Amino acid sequence: MDRRAFLKTAAGVTGGTVLAGCLEPLGFETQSAWRDPPLVENRPDAVYYPSIVEGMGMYGTTTAGDVGFALMHSFPHRFWTLTGDDRTKVVVTDTDSLHLMASVWDTQTGAVLPLDVSLELSMEDGTTRTTNLWPMVSPNMGFHYGDNIDLPSEGRYEATLQVGGLQANRARGFENRVTSSRKATIPFTFDTRETYELEYRRLSEKAGTPGTVGLMEMGMVPKPVAPLVDELPGRLLGAPSSGDAELPTTLVSAGNPFTESGQPYLLVSPRTPYNRVMLPNMGLSATITRDGERFIEESLQATLDSDIGHHYGVPVPELQPGDTITVTVNAPPQLARHDGYETAFMNMPPVELTY
């Protein structure tokens, strides 16, 4: 059902009670049941089906040099930010007009880019407002950028999205790409009816159980997914799980395109279960033990590659049969999380693999 239909149903059940707020002059009838829908009880420490799944609308796409930009909108909704291991809930306020979202990608390779994204909103009266969008993960959109935004009224706006140069290591196809700041402007019209008639689904029977909904189709916008495990280069050492994140790990033989030294390359490609959503903004390290003695301990570096996109890797010496590789999560994904992801990828113990 769409949000407007749900509002009418909710008003009938509650005797028409609504919350007065700043959105009423814009035509909203703000009912508490959907502005902060109940959280699932006894949520698992894993990815789970939320009680509500909300739709998304597209405001537009454009490119600036080698970077593609998309601007989307949805209902304002709660989410959780993460700083280190500390999680903070961001609640919807009466002034929030919509949830504004962005995706950015490399136009040549189609790789979704983990960058800092700033947003400048230009109003019809000439005033501007600037904010940084949160890197986020949600059930139906996966990895993206977003925040709840308050707008003074319905009408015409311009959103200017800006990213800096790529800070991750560069592998095949990225040697000279996304080297400097890029920005693009996407005009849009904020119409309450357009946003509040988006799809709004209850997941009553599945809510709280392990799993998630499928990623939505967004036209030309690439899906933020990691490659299939059997598409990763090198010898697969294993695909263990930590904190419900999957950590397939391979060893790419010497003479590979990932290392200038020609050494073998240890590659880890973190992703969510079910939908293979990429998980950037992590801190990973690897320890290699031989005959009970630790002889290598290195941080894995975030890296972009034209074939496999975002991953983490480090050059290592030649391994011998029986060597033990321990991958440690030093920092969980520093991503804001929507309902269904806020309890996952928090407590992430080390994983062990054997060569």
C-alpha positions as a Markdown table, in Angstrom:
| # | Residue | x | y | z |
|---|---|---|---|---|
| 1 | Met | 0.0 | 0.0 | 0.0 |
| 2 | Asp | 1.2 | 3.6 | -0.5 |
| 3 | Arg | 1.8 | 6.0 | 2.4 |
| 4 | Arg | -1.3 | 8.1 | 1.7 |
| 5 | Ala | -3.6 | 5.0 | 1.8 |
| 6 | Phe | -1.9 | 3.9 | 5.1 |
| 7 | Leu | -2.5 | 7.3 | 6.6 |
| 8 | Lys | -6.2 | 7.1 | 5.8 |
| 9 | Thr | -6.3 | 3.6 | 7.3 |
| 10 | Ala | -4.4 | 4.6 | 10.4 |
| 11 | Ala | -6.6 | 7.7 | 10.9 |
| 12 | Gly | -9.7 | 5.5 | 10.8 |
| 13 | Val | -8.3 | 3.1 | 13.4 |
| 14 | Thr | -7.2 | 5.8 | 15.7 |
| 15 | Gly | -10.3 | 8.0 | 15.4 |
| 16 | Gly | -8.5 | 10.4 | 13.1 |
| 17 | Thr | -5.9 | 11.5 | 15.7 |
| 18 | Val | -2.9 | 13.2 | 14.1 |
| 19 | Leu | 0.2 | 14.9 | 15.4 |
| 20 | Ala | 0.3 | 18.6 | 14.9 |
| 21 | Gly | 3.6 | 19.7 | 13.5 |
| 22 | Cys | 5.5 | 21.9 | 11.1 |
| 23 | Leu | 4.5 | 19.6 | 8.2 |
| 24 | Glu | 0.8 | 20.3 | 8.5 |
| 25 | Pro | 1.0 | 23.5 | 6.4 |
| 26 | Leu | 2.6 | 21.4 | 3.6 |
| 27 | Gly | -0.4 | 19.0 | 3.5 |
| 28 | Phe | 1.0 | 16.2 | 5.7 |
| 29 | Glu | -1.2 | 14.4 | 8.2 |
| 30 | Thr | 1.6 | 13.2 | 10.5 |
| 31 | Gln | 0.5 | 10.0 | 12.3 |
| 32 | Ser | 2.9 | 8.6 | 14.9 |
| 33 | Ala | 2.5 | 5.0 | 13.8 |
| 34 | Trp | 4.4 | 5.6 | 10.6 |
| 35 | Arg | 6.7 | 8.4 | 11.6 |
| 36 | Asp | 8.3 | 6.1 | 14.0 |
| 37 | Pro | 6.9 | 2.6 | 13.3 |
| 38 | Pro | 7.5 | 0.0 | 16.1 |
| 39 | Leu | 10.8 | -1.8 | 16.2 |
| 40 | Val | 10.8 | -5.5 | 15.9 |
| 41 | Glu | 11.1 | -7.1 | 19.4 |
| 42 | Asn | 13.9 | -9.5 | 20.2 |
| 43 | Arg | 15.9 | -8.4 | 17.1 |
| 44 | Pro | 18.8 | -10.8 | 16.3 |
| 45 | Asp | 22.4 | -9.6 | 16.2 |
| 46 | Ala | 22.2 | -10.2 | 12.4 |
| 47 | Val | 20.5 | -8.9 | 9.3 |
| 48 | Tyr | 16.7 | -9.3 | 9.7 |
| 49 | Tyr | 13.5 | -8.5 | 8.0 |
| 50 | Pro | 12.2 | -5.1 | 9.4 |
| 51 | Ser | 8.6 | -4.5 | 10.1 |
| 52 | Ile | 8.3 | -1.9 | 7.4 |
| 53 | Val | 9.9 | -1.5 | 3.9 |
| 54 | Glu | 9.5 | 1.9 | 2.3 |
| 55 | Gly | 9.8 | 2.7 | -1.4 |
| 56 | Met | 12.1 | 5.1 | -3.2 |
| 57 | Gly | 11.6 | 7.7 | -5.9 |
| 58 | Met | 14.2 | 9.0 | -8.4 |
| 59 | Tyr | 14.8 | 12.7 | -8.7 |
| 60 | Gly | 17.4 | 12.4 | -11.4 |
| 61 | Thr | 20.9 | 11.3 | -12.6 |
| 62 | Thr | 23.8 | 13.1 | -14.1 |
| 63 | Thr | 27.6 | 12.8 | -14.6 |
| 64 | Ala | 30.6 | 15.0 | -13.8 |
| 65 | Gly | 33.7 | 13.8 | -15.5 |
| 66 | Asp | 34.2 | 10.2 | -14.6 |
| 67 | Val | 31.7 | 10.1 | -11.7 |
| 68 | Gly | 28.0 | 9.3 | -12.0 |
| 69 | Phe | 25.5 | 10.8 | -9.6 |
| 70 | Ala | 21.9 | 9.9 | -8.7 |
| 71 | Leu | 19.5 | 11.7 | -6.3 |
| 72 | Met | 16.6 | 9.8 | -4.7 |
| 73 | His | 13.9 | 10.5 | -2.2 |
| 74 | Ser | 11.8 | 8.6 | 0.3 |
| 75 | Phe | 9.9 | 9.1 | 3.5 |
| 76 | Pro | 11.8 | 10.5 | 6.5 |
| 77 | His | 12.7 | 7.6 | 8.7 |
| 78 | Arg | 14.9 | 6.7 | 11.6 |
| 79 | Phe | 18.4 | 5.3 | 11.3 |
| 80 | Trp | 21.5 | 4.6 | 13.4 |
| 81 | Thr | 24.9 | 6.2 | 13.0 |
| 82 | Leu | 28.1 | 4.4 | 14.0 |
| 83 | Thr | 31.2 | 5.9 | 15.5 |
| 84 | Gly | 33.8 | 3.2 | 16.3 |
| 85 | Asp | 31.6 | 0.7 | 18.2 |
| 86 | Asp | 29.1 | 3.3 | 19.4 |
| 87 | Arg | 25.7 | 3.3 | 17.8 |
| 88 | Thr | 23.4 | 6.3 | 18.0 |
| 89 | Lys | 19.8 | 6.4 | 17.0 |
| 90 | Val | 18.6 | 9.3 | 14.8 |
| 91 | Val | 14.9 | 9.8 | 15.2 |
| 92 | Val | 12.4 | 11.5 | 12.8 |
| 93 | Thr | 11.4 | 15.0 | 13.9 |
| 94 | Asp | 8.3 | 17.0 | 13.0 |
| 95 | Thr | 10.5 | 19.3 | 10.7 |
| 96 | Asp | 11.8 | 16.4 | 8.6 |
| 97 | Ser | 10.3 | 16.6 | 5.1 |
| 98 | Leu | 11.9 | 13.7 | 3.3 |
| 99 | His | 14.8 | 11.3 | 3.3 |
| 100 | Leu | 17.2 | 12.4 | 0.6 |
| 101 | Met | 19.6 | 9.9 | -0.8 |
| 102 | Ala | 22.5 | 9.7 | -3.3 |
| 103 | Ser | 24.5 | 7.1 | -5.2 |
| 104 | Val | 27.9 | 7.8 | -6.8 |
| 105 | Trp | 29.8 | 5.5 | -9.2 |
| 106 | Asp | 32.6 | 5.4 | -11.7 |
| 107 | Thr | 31.2 | 5.9 | -15.2 |
| 108 | Gln | 33.7 | 3.7 | -17.0 |
| 109 | Thr | 33.8 | 0.6 | -14.8 |
| 110 | Gly | 30.4 | 0.9 | -13.1 |
| 111 | Ala | 32.0 | 0.5 | -9.7 |
| 112 | Val | 30.1 | 2.1 | -6.8 |
| 113 | Leu | 32.4 | 4.5 | -5.1 |
| 114 | Pro | 32.9 | 4.8 | -1.3 |
| 115 | Leu | 33.6 | 8.6 | -1.1 |
| 116 | Asp | 32.6 | 11.5 | 1.2 |
| 117 | Val | 29.5 | 13.1 | -0.3 |
| 118 | Ser | 28.4 | 16.6 | 0.5 |
| 119 | Leu | 25.1 | 18.2 | -0.4 |
| 120 | Glu | 24.3 | 21.8 | -1.1 |
| 121 | Leu | 20.6 | 22.7 | -1.4 |
| 122 | Ser | 19.7 | 25.9 | -3.2 |
| 123 | Met | 16.3 | 27.4 | -2.4 |
| 124 | Glu | 14.1 | 29.4 | -4.7 |
| 125 | Asp | 14.8 | 32.5 | -2.6 |
| 126 | Gly | 18.5 | 32.2 | -3.4 |
| 127 | Thr | 19.6 | 30.9 | 0.1 |
| 128 | Thr | 21.6 | 27.7 | 0.4 |
| 129 | Arg | 22.2 | 25.0 | 3.0 |
| 130 | Thr | 25.1 | 22.5 | 3.1 |
| 131 | Thr | 25.4 | 19.2 | 4.8 |
| 132 | Asn | 27.3 | 15.9 | 4.6 |
| 133 | Leu | 25.3 | 12.8 | 3.7 |
| 134 | Trp | 25.8 | 9.7 | 5.8 |
| 135 | Pro | 27.2 | 6.6 | 4.1 |
| 136 | Met | 24.4 | 4.1 | 4.8 |
| 137 | Val | 23.1 | 0.6 | 4.3 |
| 138 | Ser | 19.5 | -0.3 | 4.0 |
| 139 | Pro | 17.5 | -3.5 | 3.1 |
| 140 | Asn | 16.1 | -2.4 | -0.3 |
| 141 | Met | 18.8 | 0.1 | -1.4 |
| 142 | Gly | 22.0 | -1.4 | 0.0 |
| 143 | Phe | 25.0 | 0.9 | 0.3 |
| 144 | His | 24.1 | 4.6 | -0.4 |
| 145 | Tyr | 24.3 | 8.1 | 1.1 |
| 146 | Gly | 21.5 | 9.9 | 2.8 |
| 147 | Asp | 19.9 | 11.9 | 5.6 |
| 148 | Asn | 16.6 | 13.2 | 6.7 |
| 149 | Ile | 16.2 | 16.8 | 5.3 |
| 150 | Asp | 13.8 | 19.6 | 6.4 |
| 151 | Leu | 12.6 | 21.8 | 3.6 |
| 152 | Pro | 10.8 | 25.1 | 4.1 |
| 153 | Ser | 8.0 | 24.4 | 1.6 |
| 154 | Glu | 7.0 | 22.5 | -1.5 |
| 155 | Gly | 8.6 | 23.8 | -4.6 |
| 156 | Arg | 11.7 | 23.8 | -6.8 |
| 157 | Tyr | 15.2 | 23.1 | -5.5 |
| 158 | Glu | 18.7 | 22.4 | -6.8 |
| 159 | Ala | 20.8 | 19.7 | -5.1 |
| 160 | Thr | 24.6 | 20.0 | -5.7 |
| 161 | Leu | 26.4 | 16.8 | -4.8 |
| 162 | Gln | 30.2 | 16.9 | -4.4 |
| 163 | Val | 32.8 | 14.2 | -3.8 |
| 164 | Gly | 36.5 | 14.3 | -3.2 |
| 165 | Gly | 39.2 | 12.3 | -5.0 |
| 166 | Leu | 39.4 | 8.6 | -4.4 |
| 167 | Gln | 41.4 | 7.8 | -1.2 |
| 168 | Ala | 41.5 | 4.0 | -1.7 |
| 169 | Asn | 44.3 | 2.2 | -3.4 |
| 170 | Arg | 43.9 | 1.9 | -7.1 |
| 171 | Ala | 44.1 | -1.3 | -9.1 |
| 172 | Arg | 43.2 | -2.2 | -12.7 |
| 173 | Gly | 41.3 | 0.5 | -14.5 |
| 174 | Phe | 41.5 | 3.0 | -11.7 |
| 175 | Glu | 45.1 | 4.2 | -12.1 |
| 176 | Asn | 44.0 | 7.7 | -13.4 |
| 177 | Arg | 40.4 | 7.8 | -12.4 |
| 178 | Val | 38.5 | 9.9 | -9.8 |
| 179 | Thr | 41.7 | 11.7 | -8.9 |
| 180 | Ser | 40.1 | 15.0 | -7.9 |
| 181 | Ser | 36.9 | 16.6 | -6.6 |
| 182 | Arg | 33.7 | 16.3 | -8.8 |
| 183 | Lys | 30.4 | 18.0 | -8.3 |
| 184 | Ala | 27.1 | 17.9 | -10.1 |
| 185 | Thr | 23.7 | 19.6 | -9.8 |
| 186 | Ile | 20.4 | 17.9 | -10.0 |
| 187 | Pro | 17.2 | 20.1 | -9.9 |
| 188 | Phe | 14.1 | 18.6 | -8.3 |
| 189 | Thr | 10.6 | 19.6 | -7.3 |
| 190 | Phe | 9.6 | 18.7 | -3.7 |
| 191 | Asp | 5.9 | 17.6 | -3.9 |
| 192 | Thr | 4.5 | 16.0 | -0.8 |
| 193 | Arg | 2.2 | 13.8 | -2.9 |
| 194 | Glu | 5.1 | 12.4 | -4.9 |
| 195 | Thr | 7.0 | 11.3 | -1.9 |
| 196 | Tyr | 4.1 | 10.2 | 0.3 |
| 197 | Glu | 2.5 | 8.1 | -2.4 |
| 198 | Leu | 5.5 | 5.8 | -2.6 |
| 199 | Glu | 5.1 | 2.1 | -1.7 |
| 200 | Tyr | 4.9 | 1.2 | 1.9 |
| 201 | Arg | 5.0 | -2.5 | 2.8 |
| 202 | Arg | 4.4 | -4.3 | 6.1 |
| 203 | Leu | 6.3 | -7.5 | 6.7 |
| 204 | Ser | 4.2 | -8.8 | 9.5 |
| 205 | Glu | 5.0 | -12.5 | 9.2 |
| 206 | Lys | 8.7 | -12.2 | 8.4 |
| 207 | Ala | 9.5 | -9.2 | 10.6 |
| 208 | Gly | 12.4 | -10.1 | 13.0 |
| 209 | Thr | 13.5 | -13.2 | 11.2 |
| 210 | Pro | 16.9 | -13.6 | 9.6 |
| 211 | Gly | 16.9 | -12.4 | 6.0 |
| 212 | Thr | 16.1 | -9.3 | 4.0 |
| 213 | Val | 14.2 | -8.0 | 1.0 |
| 214 | Gly | 15.7 | -7.9 | -2.5 |
| 215 | Leu | 17.5 | -4.8 | -3.8 |
| 216 | Met | 15.3 | -2.5 | -5.9 |
| 217 | Glu | 16.1 | -1.8 | -9.5 |
| 218 | Met | 17.3 | 1.8 | -10.1 |
| 219 | Gly | 17.6 | 1.9 | -13.9 |
| 220 | Met | 21.1 | 3.0 | -14.9 |
| 221 | Val | 22.4 | 3.3 | -11.3 |
| 222 | Pro | 24.7 | 0.3 | -10.6 |
| 223 | Lys | 23.8 | -2.0 | -7.7 |
| 224 | Pro | 26.2 | -1.7 | -4.8 |
| 225 | Val | 27.0 | -5.4 | -4.7 |
| 226 | Ala | 30.2 | -7.4 | -4.4 |
| 227 | Pro | 31.1 | -10.0 | -7.0 |
| 228 | Leu | 30.0 | -13.6 | -6.6 |
| 229 | Val | 32.6 | -15.6 | -4.6 |
| 230 | Asp | 33.5 | -17.8 | -7.6 |
| 231 | Glu | 34.2 | -14.6 | -9.6 |
| 232 | Leu | 36.9 | -13.4 | -7.2 |
| 233 | Pro | 40.5 | -13.8 | -8.5 |
| 234 | Gly | 42.9 | -16.3 | -6.9 |
| 235 | Arg | 42.6 | -19.3 | -4.8 |
| 236 | Leu | 39.6 | -19.3 | -2.4 |
| 237 | Leu | 40.8 | -19.8 | 1.2 |
| 238 | Gly | 37.3 | -19.7 | 2.6 |
| 239 | Ala | 34.2 | -17.5 | 3.0 |
| 240 | Pro | 33.7 | -17.3 | 6.8 |
| 241 | Ser | 31.2 | -15.1 | 8.5 |
| 242 | Ser | 31.8 | -12.5 | 11.3 |
| 243 | Gly | 29.0 | -10.5 | 12.9 |
| 244 | Asp | 26.8 | -11.8 | 10.0 |
| 245 | Ala | 29.0 | -10.2 | 7.4 |
| 246 | Glu | 30.6 | -12.6 | 4.9 |
| 247 | Leu | 34.3 | -12.3 | 4.4 |
| 248 | Pro | 35.4 | -14.4 | 1.4 |
| 249 | Thr | 39.2 | -14.4 | 1.2 |
| 250 | Thr | 41.4 | -15.4 | -1.7 |
| 251 | Leu | 45.1 | -15.5 | -2.3 |
| 252 | Val | 46.1 | -14.2 | -5.8 |
| 253 | Ser | 49.4 | -15.7 | -7.0 |
| 254 | Ala | 52.6 | -13.7 | -7.6 |
| 255 | Gly | 52.7 | -11.6 | -10.7 |
| 256 | Asn | 49.2 | -10.3 | -10.3 |
| 257 | Pro | 47.9 | -6.8 | -11.2 |
| 258 | Phe | 47.3 | -5.8 | -7.6 |
| 259 | Thr | 50.9 | -5.5 | -6.3 |
| 260 | Glu | 53.8 | -3.5 | -7.8 |
| 261 | Ser | 56.2 | -5.8 | -6.1 |
| 262 | Gly | 54.8 | -8.9 | -7.8 |
| 263 | Gln | 54.2 | -10.6 | -4.4 |
| 264 | Pro | 51.1 | -12.7 | -3.8 |
| 265 | Tyr | 48.0 | -10.7 | -2.8 |
| 266 | Leu | 45.7 | -11.5 | 0.1 |
| 267 | Leu | 42.2 | -10.3 | -0.9 |
| 268 | Val | 39.1 | -9.9 | 1.3 |
| 269 | Ser | 35.7 | -8.9 | -0.2 |
| 270 | Pro | 33.3 | -8.2 | 2.7 |
| 271 | Arg | 29.6 | -8.2 | 1.9 |
| 272 | Thr | 26.2 | -8.6 | 3.5 |
| 273 | Pro | 24.5 | -12.0 | 3.5 |
| 274 | Tyr | 21.6 | -12.5 | 1.1 |
| 275 | Asn | 22.2 | -9.6 | -1.3 |
| 276 | Arg | 26.0 | -9.3 | -1.4 |
| 277 | Val | 25.9 | -5.6 | -0.6 |
| 278 | Met | 29.4 | -4.1 | -0.4 |
| 279 | Leu | 30.6 | -3.1 | 3.1 |
| 280 | Pro | 33.1 | -0.2 | 2.9 |
| 281 | Asn | 34.6 | 1.9 | 5.7 |
| 282 | Met | 36.0 | -1.1 | 7.6 |
| 283 | Gly | 39.3 | -1.6 | 9.4 |
| 284 | Leu | 40.8 | -5.0 | 8.6 |
| 285 | Ser | 44.1 | -6.7 | 9.3 |
| 286 | Ala | 45.7 | -10.1 | 8.6 |
| 287 | Thr | 48.1 | -12.2 | 10.6 |
| 288 | Ile | 49.9 | -15.2 | 9.1 |
| 289 | Thr | 51.2 | -17.9 | 11.4 |
| 290 | Arg | 53.5 | -20.8 | 10.4 |
| 291 | Asp | 54.5 | -23.7 | 12.7 |
| 292 | Gly | 53.0 | -21.8 | 15.6 |
| 293 | Glu | 55.1 | -18.6 | 14.9 |
| 294 | Arg | 53.5 | -15.4 | 13.8 |
| 295 | Phe | 55.6 | -14.0 | 10.9 |
| 296 | Ile | 53.3 | -11.5 | 9.2 |
| 297 | Glu | 50.9 | -8.9 | 10.5 |
| 298 | Glu | 49.6 | -6.3 | 8.1 |
| 299 | Ser | 46.6 | -3.9 | 7.7 |
| 300 | Leu | 44.5 | -4.6 | 4.6 |
| 301 | Gln | 44.0 | -1.5 | 2.4 |
| 302 | Ala | 40.7 | -0.5 | 0.8 |
| 303 | Thr | 41.2 | -0.9 | -2.9 |
| 304 | Leu | 39.2 | -0.2 | -6.1 |
| 305 | Asp | 39.5 | -2.6 | -9.1 |
| 306 | Ser | 37.7 | -2.4 | -12.4 |
| 307 | Asp | 36.7 | -6.1 | -12.3 |
| 308 | Ile | 35.8 | -6.7 | -8.7 |
| 309 | Gly | 35.1 | -3.2 | -7.4 |
| 310 | His | 35.7 | -2.3 | -3.8 |
| 311 | His | 37.7 | -4.8 | -1.6 |
| 312 | Tyr | 40.5 | -5.0 | 0.9 |
| 313 | Gly | 44.0 | -6.4 | 0.2 |
| 314 | Val | 47.7 | -6.5 | 1.0 |
| 315 | Pro | 50.8 | -8.1 | -0.5 |
| 316 | Val | 52.1 | -11.1 | 1.4 |
| 317 | Pro | 55.1 | -13.5 | 1.0 |
| 318 | Glu | 54.6 | -16.9 | -0.6 |
| 319 | Leu | 52.6 | -19.1 | 1.7 |
| 320 | Gln | 53.2 | -22.7 | 2.5 |
| 321 | Pro | 50.7 | -25.5 | 3.1 |
| 322 | Gly | 49.5 | -25.4 | 6.7 |
| 323 | Asp | 50.0 | -21.6 | 7.1 |
| 324 | Thr | 47.1 | -20.1 | 9.1 |
| 325 | Ile | 45.7 | -16.7 | 8.1 |
| 326 | Thr | 43.7 | -14.8 | 10.7 |
| 327 | Val | 41.6 | -11.9 | 9.4 |
| 328 | Thr | 40.7 | -9.4 | 12.2 |
| 329 | Val | 38.0 | -6.7 | 12.0 |
| 330 | Asn | 39.6 | -3.7 | 13.8 |
| 331 | Ala | 36.7 | -1.5 | 13.0 |
| 332 | Pro | 33.2 | -2.6 | 11.9 |
| 333 | Pro | 31.7 | -0.9 | 8.8 |
| 334 | Gln | 31.4 | 2.7 | 9.7 |
| 335 | Leu | 28.0 | 3.0 | 8.0 |
| 336 | Ala | 24.7 | 4.4 | 9.2 |
| 337 | Arg | 22.1 | 1.6 | 9.3 |
| 338 | His | 18.4 | 1.5 | 8.5 |
| 339 | Asp | 16.0 | -0.9 | 10.3 |
| 340 | Gly | 17.1 | -4.5 | 9.5 |
| 341 | Tyr | 20.8 | -3.7 | 9.6 |
| 342 | Glu | 21.4 | -1.8 | 12.8 |
| 343 | Thr | 22.1 | -4.9 | 14.9 |
| 344 | Ala | 24.4 | -6.6 | 12.4 |
| 345 | Phe | 28.1 | -6.1 | 11.7 |
| 346 | Met | 28.8 | -4.9 | 15.3 |
| 347 | Asn | 30.5 | -7.7 | 17.3 |
| 348 | Met | 32.9 | -9.1 | 14.7 |
| 349 | Pro | 35.3 | -11.7 | 16.0 |
| 350 | Pro | 38.4 | -12.7 | 14.0 |
| 351 | Val | 38.2 | -15.5 | 11.4 |
| 352 | Glu | 40.8 | -18.2 | 10.7 |
| 353 | Leu | 41.7 | -19.8 | 7.4 |
| 354 | Thr | 44.3 | -22.4 | 6.4 |
| 355 | Tyr | 46.3 | -22.3 | 3.2 |
